[in-house]
Amino acid sequence: SAASRSAEVRLRFEFLDCRDAYISSLSAEDPVALSSRPYQSSLKLIERCRVNWFDVITQYKAIFASGEGVLQELDEDGGILARWVSGKMIDFMITLNKVIGSIDDFGALSNVLEQAMKFGLSLARVGADFRPLLMEPFKGRVFDVMSDYWHQAAERARGQLVAGDWGAPLPIPRLADIGTPTRPA
């Protein structure tokens, strides 16, 4: 009946709202930590979201889903779960983009990307793979860091050229120090 359908839809929203409130209480990230420890903060963010989102999605599907396929699930709940996941992904991507903007080490960026890809892969098991969305912010950050390094190197080289500071000359080896060349037999 329409009344029971309406009650179930309200229950689905209430379930997600309650889980969202719980996740928000866990993820109140200190803005100072995000900027002062971006590497550690990004790893904490990824792990916290991975565990909690996976739990919410699997619990939601276990409680409310009666169909086997994704299309049937979308038809059953009107895309409630899909909208919730999309909203969470948007928030995650905005926060991650801010945090990686403060990471200047390529090794750290690589590790954060690897962990984020594992996060996306784990959500792929429940139909919420977002790994393709991760590439753009990381490509942009790697480009920015590389550009900064190239700019700094060019400025140092320019300064040395202008100052005439070519550094110490390289030693010229003497033939006696090298030894006599031998020909292969």
C-alpha positions as CSV (number, residue, x, y, z in Angstrom):
1,S,0.0,0.0,0.0
2,A,1.0,3.6,-0.4
3,A,1.2,4.3,3.3
4,S,3.5,1.4,4.0
5,R,5.7,2.4,1.0
6,S,5.9,5.9,2.3
7,A,6.8,4.7,5.8
8,E,9.5,2.5,4.3
9,V,11.0,5.4,2.3
10,R,11.0,7.5,5.5
11,L,12.7,4.7,7.3
12,R,15.4,4.4,4.6
13,F,16.1,8.2,4.9
14,E,16.1,8.0,8.6
15,F,18.5,5.1,8.5
16,L,20.9,7.0,6.3
17,D,20.5,10.2,8.3
18,C,21.4,8.4,11.6
19,R,24.4,6.7,10.0
20,D,25.5,10.0,8.5
21,A,25.3,11.7,11.9
22,Y,27.3,8.8,13.4
23,I,30.0,9.1,10.7
24,S,30.1,12.9,11.1
25,S,30.7,12.6,14.8
26,L,33.7,10.4,14.0
27,S,35.1,12.5,11.3
28,A,35.1,16.0,12.8
29,E,38.6,16.7,11.5
30,D,40.6,19.5,13.1
31,P,41.3,22.1,10.3
32,V,44.8,22.7,11.9
33,A,45.6,19.0,11.6
34,L,44.5,19.0,7.9
35,S,47.0,21.7,7.1
36,S,49.8,20.8,9.5
37,R,49.8,17.1,9.0
38,P,48.2,16.6,5.5
39,Y,49.7,13.2,4.9
40,Q,48.5,11.6,8.1
41,S,45.2,13.4,7.9
42,S,44.5,12.1,4.4
43,L,45.3,8.5,5.4
44,K,43.0,8.8,8.5
45,L,40.2,10.3,6.3
46,I,40.5,7.5,3.7
47,E,40.5,4.7,6.3
48,R,37.6,6.2,8.3
49,C,35.5,6.7,5.2
50,R,36.4,3.2,3.8
51,V,35.3,1.4,7.0
52,N,32.2,3.4,7.7
53,W,30.8,3.8,4.2
54,F,31.3,0.1,3.5
55,D,29.4,-0.7,6.7
56,V,26.5,1.7,5.9
57,I,26.1,0.4,2.3
58,T,26.2,-3.2,3.3
59,Q,23.8,-2.7,6.2
60,Y,21.4,-0.7,4.0
61,K,21.4,-3.4,1.4
62,A,20.9,-6.1,4.0
63,I,18.0,-4.3,5.6
64,F,16.2,-2.8,2.6
65,A,17.2,-4.6,-0.6
66,S,15.1,-7.4,-1.9
67,G,16.4,-7.6,-5.4
68,E,19.6,-9.0,-6.9
69,G,20.5,-6.3,-9.4
70,V,21.6,-2.7,-9.1
71,L,18.8,-1.6,-11.4
72,Q,16.2,-3.3,-9.2
73,E,17.7,-1.7,-6.2
74,L,17.5,1.7,-7.8
75,D,13.9,1.1,-8.7
76,E,13.1,-0.1,-5.2
77,D,14.5,2.9,-3.3
78,G,14.3,5.6,-5.9
79,G,18.1,6.1,-5.8
80,I,18.1,7.0,-2.1
81,L,21.3,5.0,-1.4
82,A,22.9,6.2,-4.7
83,R,22.3,9.8,-3.8
84,W,23.7,9.3,-0.3
85,V,26.8,7.7,-1.7
86,S,27.2,10.4,-4.3
87,G,27.0,13.1,-1.7
88,K,29.5,11.3,0.5
89,M,31.9,11.0,-2.5
90,I,31.6,14.7,-3.4
91,D,32.4,15.6,0.2
92,F,35.3,13.2,0.3
93,M,36.8,14.4,-2.9
94,I,36.5,18.1,-1.8
95,T,38.3,17.3,1.5
96,L,40.9,15.0,-0.1
97,N,41.7,17.7,-2.7
98,K,42.2,20.3,0.0
99,V,44.5,17.9,2.0
100,I,46.6,16.7,-0.9
101,G,47.1,20.4,-1.9
102,S,49.5,20.6,1.1
103,I,51.5,17.4,0.3
104,D,54.7,18.2,-1.4
105,D,56.4,14.8,-1.3
106,F,55.9,12.5,-4.3
107,G,56.3,9.4,-2.2
108,A,53.6,10.6,0.2
109,L,51.3,11.5,-2.7
110,S,51.8,8.1,-4.2
111,N,50.9,6.4,-0.9
112,V,47.8,8.5,-0.4
113,L,46.7,7.7,-4.0
114,E,47.4,4.0,-3.4
115,Q,45.2,4.0,-0.2
116,A,42.5,6.0,-2.0
117,M,42.5,3.5,-4.8
118,K,42.2,0.6,-2.3
119,F,39.3,2.5,-0.8
120,G,37.6,2.8,-4.2
121,L,38.2,-0.9,-4.9
122,S,36.6,-1.9,-1.6
123,L,33.5,0.1,-2.5
124,A,33.5,-1.5,-5.9
125,R,32.4,-4.7,-4.2
126,V,29.2,-3.0,-3.1
127,G,28.7,-1.1,-6.4
128,A,30.2,2.2,-5.5
129,D,33.5,2.3,-7.3
130,F,34.8,5.9,-7.6
131,R,38.4,5.3,-8.6
132,P,38.2,7.1,-11.9
133,L,37.3,10.3,-9.9
134,L,40.6,10.1,-8.0
135,M,42.9,10.6,-11.0
136,E,42.2,14.3,-11.7
137,P,43.1,15.8,-8.3
138,F,46.2,13.7,-8.0
139,K,47.4,14.5,-11.6
140,G,46.8,18.1,-10.9
141,R,48.8,18.0,-7.6
142,V,51.7,16.1,-9.2
143,F,51.8,18.6,-12.0
144,D,51.8,21.5,-9.5
145,V,54.6,20.0,-7.3
146,M,56.7,19.2,-10.4
147,S,56.2,22.7,-11.7
148,D,57.3,24.1,-8.4
149,Y,60.4,22.0,-8.3
150,W,61.3,22.9,-11.9
151,H,60.7,26.6,-11.2
152,Q,62.9,26.4,-8.1
153,A,65.7,24.6,-10.0
154,A,65.5,27.1,-12.8
155,E,65.7,30.0,-10.4
156,R,68.7,28.5,-8.6
157,A,70.5,27.9,-11.9
158,R,69.7,31.4,-13.1
159,G,71.1,32.9,-9.9
160,Q,74.3,30.9,-10.2
161,L,74.7,31.9,-13.9
162,V,74.1,35.6,-13.1
163,A,76.5,35.4,-10.2
164,G,79.1,33.5,-12.2
165,D,79.1,30.9,-9.6
166,W,79.8,27.8,-11.6
167,G,80.9,25.8,-8.6
168,A,84.3,24.1,-8.2
169,P,85.8,22.8,-11.4
170,L,85.7,19.1,-12.0
171,P,89.1,17.4,-11.5
172,I,90.7,16.4,-14.7
173,P,92.0,12.8,-14.4
174,R,95.6,12.2,-15.3
175,L,96.4,9.4,-17.6
176,A,98.7,7.8,-15.0
177,D,95.8,7.8,-12.5
178,I,93.5,6.0,-14.9
179,G,95.9,3.3,-16.0
180,T,96.7,2.1,-19.4
181,P,93.8,1.1,-21.5
182,T,93.7,-2.5,-22.4
183,R,92.2,-4.0,-25.5
184,P,89.9,-6.9,-25.3
185,A,91.4,-10.1,-26.6
